Amino acid sequence: MTIEINKQLKTQNVMNKYAHNRKKHLVKYAKETGLKTGGTYNKKGYDHILKLDENKIDIVKKFNILKDVNKDMLTEKLHRFAHHLNSSQILCYNFFRPMLTDEGRANKQLIELLGSKDITIKESAECKFEYNDGMGDNTEFDFYIKDRETEIFFEIKYTEYGFGRAKKDERHITKFDTIYKKELGDKHNALQTNPDCEEFLKKYQLYRNAIRIKDKNKYLILLYPEGNEVVDKQADRFVQEKISDEFRNNVKKIHWEEIVDKSPELYRKYFE
């Protein structure tokens, strides 16, 4: 028990260091760009949180979306912490929105980016933020692309403390029995072995994403910073230990640092 607790504390310290350094950088960025911060979380003020002295979505659009990024696909579906400068939802929007047409279709830049990761889509591909695929579990994907048979589901991370797990309570057990067990079937092709309920809930966010990969035309992209060691290790271990060899190429781990241009404002804000 003591060994396990020490491992957990070590993991938290590594993650806290990464999050702390990024938040420290974001505070510096806010001061340099004149952002009005000092917003509250649990009744305490923080310099990496925008003040909500107006409507939340207006504040986010004005100050957390980069100036040259079209704001028309940012809807009321804002995460609870969308006004935090380290919001992964807003990072996702700031990065991908410039790669879409006004109508929300993939442009040449996005097509080339995915092509470099061995995924082929066309300019007609439809793209959505906060997408619900209707499976019934209320999962909303940070970003989603559909091009005829091809579907791409994105899980975006920035300073998070890892991929989410779920409590083994009545609600989640019922969800597993009524939704996920059916989706898993006798044998889910993308997984090496089907997890039982306890195993599924321990790696809840990763499993509920991976079960969407039902054929070779579907992809899951786990997009996160290389410096976020806990997320990186969790993703690597899950793909190596849980994803079948046949579908290994359909679950892709991509580091932000691989794809972010080092010259634009997005790099300055999030990764400098």
C-alpha positions in Angstrom: 0.0 0.0 0.0 2.8 2.4 0.9 4.6 1.7 -2.4 1.4 2.4 -4.3 0.8 5.7 -2.4 4.4 6.8 -3.1 3.9 6.0 -6.8 0.8 8.1 -6.9 2.5 11.0 -5.1 5.4 10.9 -7.6 3.0 10.9 -10.5 1.2 13.9 -9.0 4.4 15.8 -8.5 5.5 15.3 -12.1 2.2 16.4 -13.4 1.9 19.3 -11.0 5.4 20.5 -12.2 4.3 20.5 -15.8 1.0 22.2 -15.1 2.7 24.7 -12.8 5.2 25.7 -15.5 2.6 26.1 -18.2 0.3 28.2 -15.9 3.3 30.3 -15.0 4.0 30.9 -18.7 0.4 31.7 -19.3 0.4 34.3 -16.6 3.4 35.9 -18.3 1.6 35.8 -21.6 -1.5 37.4 -20.1 0.6 40.3 -18.7 2.4 40.9 -22.0 -0.9 40.9 -23.9 -2.9 42.9 -21.4 -5.5 40.2 -20.6 -7.7 40.8 -17.6 -7.2 37.9 -15.3 -7.7 37.1 -11.7 -10.8 35.0 -12.2 -11.9 32.6 -9.4 -11.9 28.9 -8.9 -13.3 27.5 -5.6 -13.6 31.1 -4.4 -9.8 31.8 -4.9 -8.4 34.2 -7.6 -5.8 33.0 -10.1 -3.8 34.9 -12.6 -4.3 32.3 -15.4 -8.1 32.6 -15.2 -10.0 35.3 -17.1 -12.4 37.4 -15.0 -16.0 36.8 -15.9 -17.3 40.4 -15.6 -19.4 39.8 -18.8 -21.2 36.8 -20.3 -18.8 33.8 -20.3 -19.0 33.1 -24.0 -18.3 36.7 -24.8 -15.3 36.8 -22.5 -13.9 33.6 -24.0 -14.4 34.9 -27.6 -12.8 38.2 -26.8 -9.8 37.1 -24.8 -9.2 33.3 -25.0 -9.7 32.9 -28.8 -6.7 34.2 -30.7 -7.3 37.5 -32.7 -7.1 36.0 -36.2 -9.2 32.9 -35.4 -12.8 32.8 -36.7 -15.2 32.5 -33.8 -18.3 31.4 -35.5 -18.1 27.7 -34.7 -17.6 28.3 -31.0 -21.0 27.6 -29.5 -22.5 27.7 -26.1 -21.1 24.2 -25.5 -18.2 25.6 -23.5 -16.5 23.5 -20.9 -16.7 24.6 -17.3 -13.1 26.0 -17.5 -13.2 27.5 -21.0 -12.3 30.9 -19.5 -9.0 29.4 -18.1 -6.1 30.2 -20.3 -5.0 26.6 -20.1 -8.3 25.2 -21.4 -7.6 22.3 -23.7 -11.0 23.0 -25.4 -9.9 26.4 -26.4 -6.5 25.3 -27.4 -8.2 22.8 -29.7 -10.4 25.5 -31.2 -7.5 28.0 -31.7 -5.4 25.3 -33.5 -8.0 23.7 -35.7 -10.4 26.5 -36.6 -7.9 28.2 -39.0 -7.6 24.8 -40.8 -11.3 24.9 -41.8 -13.4 26.8 -44.3 -16.1 29.2 -43.2 -18.5 26.3 -43.7 -16.6 24.0 -41.4 -14.9 21.8 -44.0 -11.3 20.7 -44.0 -8.9 23.0 -45.9 -5.6 22.1 -47.6 -3.6 22.7 -44.4 -5.6 20.1 -42.4 -5.5 17.6 -45.2 -1.8 17.8 -45.4 -1.4 17.6 -41.6 -3.4 14.4 -41.5 -1.7 13.1 -44.5 1.6 13.4 -42.7 0.1 11.0 -40.1 -1.1 8.5 -42.8 -4.7 9.6 -42.7 -6.3 10.6 -46.0 -9.3 13.0 -46.2 -10.6 15.3 -48.9 -11.6 19.0 -48.8 -15.2 18.0 -48.5 -14.6 16.4 -45.1 -17.0 17.8 -42.5 -15.4 19.0 -39.2 -17.1 19.7 -35.8 -16.1 20.7 -32.3 -17.7 19.1 -29.3 -19.2 16.3 -31.3 -21.7 13.8 -29.9 -21.9 10.6 -32.1 -25.2 9.5 -30.7 -23.9 6.3 -29.0 -26.0 7.2 -26.0 -23.2 7.7 -23.4 -23.1 11.6 -23.9 -19.5 11.5 -24.9 -18.5 14.7 -26.7 -15.3 14.7 -28.7 -13.1 17.8 -28.7 -12.8 17.6 -32.5 -14.3 15.3 -35.1 -13.9 14.8 -38.9 -16.1 12.8 -41.2 -15.3 12.1 -44.9 -17.6 9.5 -46.4 -16.6 6.3 -44.6 -13.7 7.9 -42.7 -14.2 9.1 -39.2 -11.6 10.7 -36.9 -12.2 11.2 -33.2 -9.9 13.5 -31.3 -9.1 13.5 -27.6 -7.2 16.7 -26.7 -5.1 17.3 -23.6 -2.9 20.2 -22.4 -2.2 20.5 -18.6 -4.7 17.8 -17.5 -3.6 15.4 -14.8 -4.2 12.4 -17.1 -7.0 10.6 -18.9 -10.2 10.4 -16.9 -11.4 7.4 -14.9 -14.9 6.8 -13.6 -16.3 5.8 -10.2 -17.6 2.3 -9.8 -21.0 3.6 -8.8 -24.5 2.6 -9.9 -24.7 5.1 -12.7 -21.5 4.0 -14.4 -22.1 0.3 -13.8 -25.5 0.7 -15.5 -23.9 2.6 -18.4 -21.4 -0.2 -18.9 -24.1 -2.9 -18.8 -26.5 -1.1 -21.1 -24.2 0.7 -23.6 -20.6 -0.3 -23.5 -21.1 -4.0 -23.2 -23.2 -4.0 -26.3 -20.6 -1.9 -28.2 -17.8 -4.3 -27.1 -19.8 -7.3 -28.4 -18.2 -10.8 -28.1 -14.9 -9.4 -29.2 -14.1 -5.8 -30.1 -11.7 -5.8 -33.0 -9.6 -2.8 -31.9 -8.9 -4.2 -28.5 -6.7 -7.1 -27.6 -9.2 -8.4 -25.1 -12.5 -7.1 -23.8 -12.3 -5.4 -20.5 -14.7 -6.2 -17.6 -16.6 -3.3 -15.9 -13.9 -2.6 -13.3 -11.1 -2.5 -15.9 -13.2 -0.3 -18.2 -13.9 2.3 -15.5 -10.3 2.5 -14.4 -9.4 3.7 -17.9 -12.8 5.1 -18.7 -11.9 7.9 -21.0 -9.5 5.9 -23.1 -11.8 2.8 -23.4 -14.9 4.8 -24.3 -12.9 6.5 -27.1 -11.3 3.4 -28.3 -14.5 1.4 -28.7 -15.5 3.9 -31.5 -12.8 2.3 -33.7 -14.9 -0.4 -35.2 -13.2 -0.7 -38.6 -10.1 0.4 -40.5 -11.8 3.7 -41.7 -12.1 5.0 -38.1 -9.3 6.7 -36.2 -8.7 7.9 -32.7 -6.1 10.7 -32.3 -4.8 11.3 -28.8 -3.3 14.8 -29.0 -1.3 16.1 -26.1 2.0 17.8 -25.2 5.2 15.7 -25.1 6.1 17.5 -21.8 2.9 16.2 -20.1 4.7 13.0 -19.0 1.7 11.4 -17.1 -0.6 11.7 -20.1 2.1 10.5 -22.4 2.8 7.4 -20.3 -0.9 6.6 -20.0 -1.5 6.9 -23.7 1.6 4.9 -24.6 0.8 2.1 -22.2 -2.9 1.9 -23.3 -2.0 1.7 -27.0 0.7 -0.9 -26.4 -1.2 -3.1 -23.9 -4.9 -2.7 -25.0 -5.0 -2.0 -28.7 -4.7 -5.0 -31.0 -1.9 -5.1 -33.5 -4.3 -5.0 -36.4 -5.7 -1.6 -35.3 -2.5 -0.1 -33.8 -2.3 2.4 -36.7 -5.9 3.5 -36.0 -5.1 4.9 -32.6 -2.5 7.5 -33.0 -0.5 9.4 -30.3 0.5 12.8 -31.5 2.4 15.5 -29.6 1.4 19.1 -30.0 5.1 19.9 -30.4 5.2 17.8 -33.6 2.5 19.9 -35.4 2.5 23.4 -34.0 4.3 26.0 -36.0 6.8 27.8 -33.8 6.2 31.2 -35.4 2.4 32.1 -34.9 0.7 33.5 -31.8 -0.6 30.0 -30.8 2.9 28.8 -30.1 3.7 31.9 -28.2 0.6 31.5 -26.0 0.7 27.8 -25.3 4.2 26.3 -25.9 6.9 28.9 -25.9 
